[in-house]
């Protein structure tokens, strides 16, 4: 829960910094810092999801169902 709070707060902070500096696309809300942050948190987020699925005796491949639906 603490990690989720950190990701949300850091994401909001980086979005505000992105809006104030550098190229920022207001239509897609993408800035360089936000992209780098999402890239840096992608693998830890996936591994955390797989770990939670293993906690309930499910395969980590079930995480891919989110891409389909």
N, C-alpha and C positions, 0 to 999 in steps of 0.2 A: 504494500500500500504506500509505503514511503517512496519507493522507486517511481510509482505512478505519479505521485504528487510532484516529485522532482522533474519528471519528464514534462508534465503539464506546465509547471512554473517556468522551467527553462525554455520550453517552446514558445510561450507567450513573450518572455523576455527577449528571445532572439528575434521573434517576429517584429517586435517594436523597434529593435535596433536595425533590423533589415529595412523597415519603412523609412527610417531616418537617414540611412547611409546606403550608398551603392545602388546598383540597378535593382529595381523591385517591380514585379509585374502585379499590378493591383487586381487584374481580372482573375488570375489564378492564385494569387496570394503566395507567390514563391519568391524567396530571396536566397542569396548564396548561403548565408548562415543557417537558415532553416533547412535547406537541402542537405548541407553537411551534417546537421544535427540528426535529421531523419536517417541518413545513411549510417551514422555512428550508432544509432539505437536500433537499427533493423535486426542485426544478428542477436543481440541480447534479448530483444523482445520475442523473437522466434524461439530461442532456446528456453525462455521462461514459459512460453505457451506449451511447448513440448513437455517440459518438466511437470506442468500442472496436469496435462493429459495423462502422463505416466502415473501421477499420484492417484488417479481414479482408474488405473489399469486399462487405459485406452492407448492405442498406437499414436505416435506423434504425427503420422500421416493424416489424421483427422483434422489437423490444423489447416490443411489445404482445402477443406470443405468451405472455408470462409472465402476463398477465391472464386469458388463456383457459384455460391449463393449470394 
